[in-house]
């Protein structure tokens, strides 16, 4: 009997109370919930994709305001054209152009007129739609206060038709300066396809023929009735 009572007391001593068992269970759940998400983030780190590169804006190369003739020469040289300076001439007889730079592009003669303003260019006769005149080069192009003559010039004659080398030089010069002072205008013996000008249509639309009015019918005349012949009188016997 004493042994049995000792075992009963021992079991009551080591058996946990209901409150302590509940506290242990809650502490375990809290530890599991705290460790679970963190362990997932550590084991499986997110790998986000690299950001798409942003498109760079196209730089604006256009020069505002008046342009110096020597600046035009620098643009041609930067475009790797075979240009060389020859002479610089002062103002014209009436002060316009106020300077002219003579250069060569390979074997082709080129002169760059520097006017005081775009209004002075128009006053000198360089306007859209104007035709070559005496003293012009085969190609004349202009923008802002700059007028460029490409090819041989004679003060007393109209410009001759350009050869292949002059045409090539004119195209190269137009392409080199158009981003900076364009859009360009021209009056040329054989017009160029300028960079800022849209490509013309290959076939021009044929105008529809104007319908002609059909002639009105001429009314027919009514037939005039013929007179009955008058009977002749019988002779008396």
C-alpha positions in Angstrom: 0.0 0.0 0.0 2.8 2.4 0.7 4.5 1.6 -2.6 1.4 2.3 -4.5 0.9 5.6 -2.8 4.4 6.7 -3.6 3.9 5.9 -7.3 0.7 7.8 -7.4 2.3 10.8 -5.8 5.2 10.6 -8.3 2.9 10.5 -11.3 1.0 13.5 -10.0 4.3 15.4 -9.6 5.7 14.8 -13.1 2.4 15.1 -15.0 2.0 18.6 -16.5 -0.9 20.8 -15.5 -3.5 21.6 -18.2 -2.5 25.3 -18.2 1.2 24.6 -18.8 0.5 22.2 -21.7 -1.6 24.9 -23.5 1.2 27.5 -23.1 3.7 25.1 -24.6 1.5 24.4 -27.6 0.8 28.1 -28.3 4.6 28.9 -28.1 5.3 26.2 -30.6 2.8 27.4 -33.0 4.1 31.0 -32.8 7.7 29.8 -33.4 6.6 27.8 -36.5 4.6 30.7 -38.0 7.5 33.0 -37.4 10.1 30.8 -39.0 7.9 29.6 -42.0 7.6 32.7 -44.2 11.2 33.9 -43.5 12.6 30.5 -44.4 10.7 30.5 -47.7 12.0 34.0 -48.7 15.6 32.9 -47.8 15.4 29.7 -49.7 13.6 31.1 -52.7 14.7 34.6 -53.3 12.7 36.5 -56.0 14.6 37.0 -59.2 13.0 40.1 -61.0 13.7 40.7 -64.7 16.1 43.5 -65.7 14.4 46.8 -66.6 13.9 47.5 -70.3 16.3 50.1 -71.7 14.7 53.5 -72.2 14.8 54.9 -75.7 17.2 57.8 -76.1 15.7 60.9 -77.7 17.0 61.9 -81.1 19.3 64.9 -80.7 18.3 68.2 -82.3 21.1 69.3 -84.6 19.3 72.3 -86.1 21.1 75.6 -85.8 18.9 78.5 -84.8 19.4 82.0 -86.1 22.0 83.2 -88.7 24.8 81.0 -89.7 28.4 81.9 -90.5 29.8 80.8 -93.9 32.8 79.2 -92.2 30.4 77.1 -90.1 29.0 75.6 -93.3 32.5 74.8 -94.4 33.1 73.0 -91.1 29.9 71.0 -91.5 31.1 69.9 -94.9 34.5 68.9 -93.6 32.9 67.0 -90.7 30.9 65.0 -93.3 34.2 63.9 -94.8 33.7 65.7 -98.1 36.9 66.6 -100.0 36.5 70.3 -99.4 39.3 73.0 -99.3 39.0 76.7 -98.7 40.3 79.1 -101.4 39.4 82.7 -100.7 37.1 84.9 -98.6 35.4 87.8 -100.3 34.0 90.9 -98.5 30.5 92.4 -98.9 28.8 92.7 -102.2 28.2 96.0 -104.0 25.1 96.8 -102.0 26.4 95.2 -98.8 24.7 91.8 -99.5 25.9 89.2 -99.2 28.1 90.5 -96.4 30.7 87.7 -97.1 31.3 85.0 -99.7 33.5 81.9 -99.0 35.0 80.3 -102.1 35.9 76.6 -101.7 36.3 73.5 -103.8 34.7 70.1 -103.3 37.2 67.9 -105.2 37.3 69.4 -108.6 33.9 71.2 -108.2 33.8 74.9 -107.5 31.5 76.0 -104.7 30.8 79.4 -103.2 28.9 80.1 -100.0 27.1 83.4 -99.7 26.5 84.7 -96.2 23.6 87.2 -96.0 22.6 89.3 -93.0 19.2 87.5 -92.7 16.8 85.2 -94.5 14.9 88.4 -95.6 18.0 89.6 -97.4 18.2 86.2 -99.1 14.6 86.6 -100.4 15.3 90.2 -101.4 18.2 89.0 -103.5 15.8 86.9 -105.6 16.3 83.5 -103.9 12.7 82.5 -103.5 10.8 79.2 -103.9 9.8 78.6 -107.5 12.3 81.0 -109.0 14.2 79.8 -112.1 18.0 79.9 -112.8 19.2 83.3 -114.1 22.4 84.6 -115.6 25.3 84.2 -113.2 23.8 81.2 -111.4 25.5 77.9 -111.0 23.9 74.6 -112.2 22.8 74.1 -108.6 21.8 76.8 -106.1 20.5 75.8 -102.7 19.7 78.0 -99.7 18.3 78.1 -96.2 18.2 80.7 -93.4 20.8 83.3 -94.4 23.1 81.0 -96.5 23.1 80.5 -100.3 25.4 77.9 -101.8 26.3 77.8 -105.5 27.6 74.5 -106.8 29.4 74.3 -110.2 30.8 76.7 -112.7 29.3 80.2 -113.0 29.4 82.9 -115.6 28.1 86.4 -115.0 26.9 86.8 -118.6 25.4 83.3 -119.3 22.7 81.0 -118.0 24.0 77.9 -116.2 24.9 74.9 -118.3 23.5 71.4 -117.6 25.4 69.7 -114.8 27.7 66.7 -115.3 27.7 63.7 -113.1 30.5 64.9 -110.8 28.6 68.2 -110.2 25.4 66.4 -109.5 27.1 64.1 -107.0 28.8 67.0 -105.2 25.4 68.9 -105.0 23.7 65.8 -103.4 26.5 65.3 -100.9 26.5 69.0 -99.8 22.7 69.0 -99.5 22.7 65.9 -97.3 25.6 67.2 -95.1 24.0 70.5 -94.2 20.2 69.7 -94.3 20.1 68.4 -90.6 21.6 71.7 -89.5 20.0 74.5 -91.5 17.3 72.6 -93.5 14.8 72.4 -95.0 16.6 73.6 -98.1 15.2 75.4 -101.2 16.7 75.2 -104.6 16.7 76.6 -108.1 18.6 74.2 -110.3 19.0 73.3 -114.0 18.3 69.7 -113.0 16.4 69.7 -109.6 17.8 67.6 -106.8 15.8 65.3 -104.6 16.5 67.3 -101.4 16.6 65.4 -98.0 13.8 67.4 -96.4 11.5 67.2 -99.5 9.1 64.3 -99.8 9.8 61.9 -102.7 7.6 62.9 -105.6 5.1 60.3 -106.9 6.5 58.1 -109.7 3.4 58.5 -111.9 1.3 61.7 -111.8 -2.4 61.1 -111.8 -4.0 61.5 -115.2 -6.7 64.2 -115.2 -10.1 62.9 -116.3 -11.3 64.1 -119.6 -13.9 66.8 -119.5 -17.1 65.4 -121.0 -18.2 67.2 -124.2 -21.8 68.1 -124.6 -23.6 66.1 -127.2 -25.0 68.2 -130.1 -28.7 68.9 -129.8 -30.8 67.2 -132.5 -31.9 69.5 -135.3 -35.7 69.4 -135.5 -37.0 68.1 -138.8 -39.1 70.4 -140.9 -42.7 69.5 -141.4 -43.4 68.6 -145.0 -45.3 71.3 -146.9 -48.4 69.9 -148.6 -48.2 70.2 -152.4 -50.9 72.1 -154.1 -53.4 70.2 -156.2 -53.1 71.0 -159.9 -55.9 73.2 -161.2 -58.0 71.3 -163.8 -57.8 72.7 -167.3 -61.0 74.0 -168.9 -62.3 72.0 -171.7 -62.5 73.9 -175.0 -65.9 74.9 -176.3 -67.1 73.5 -179.5 
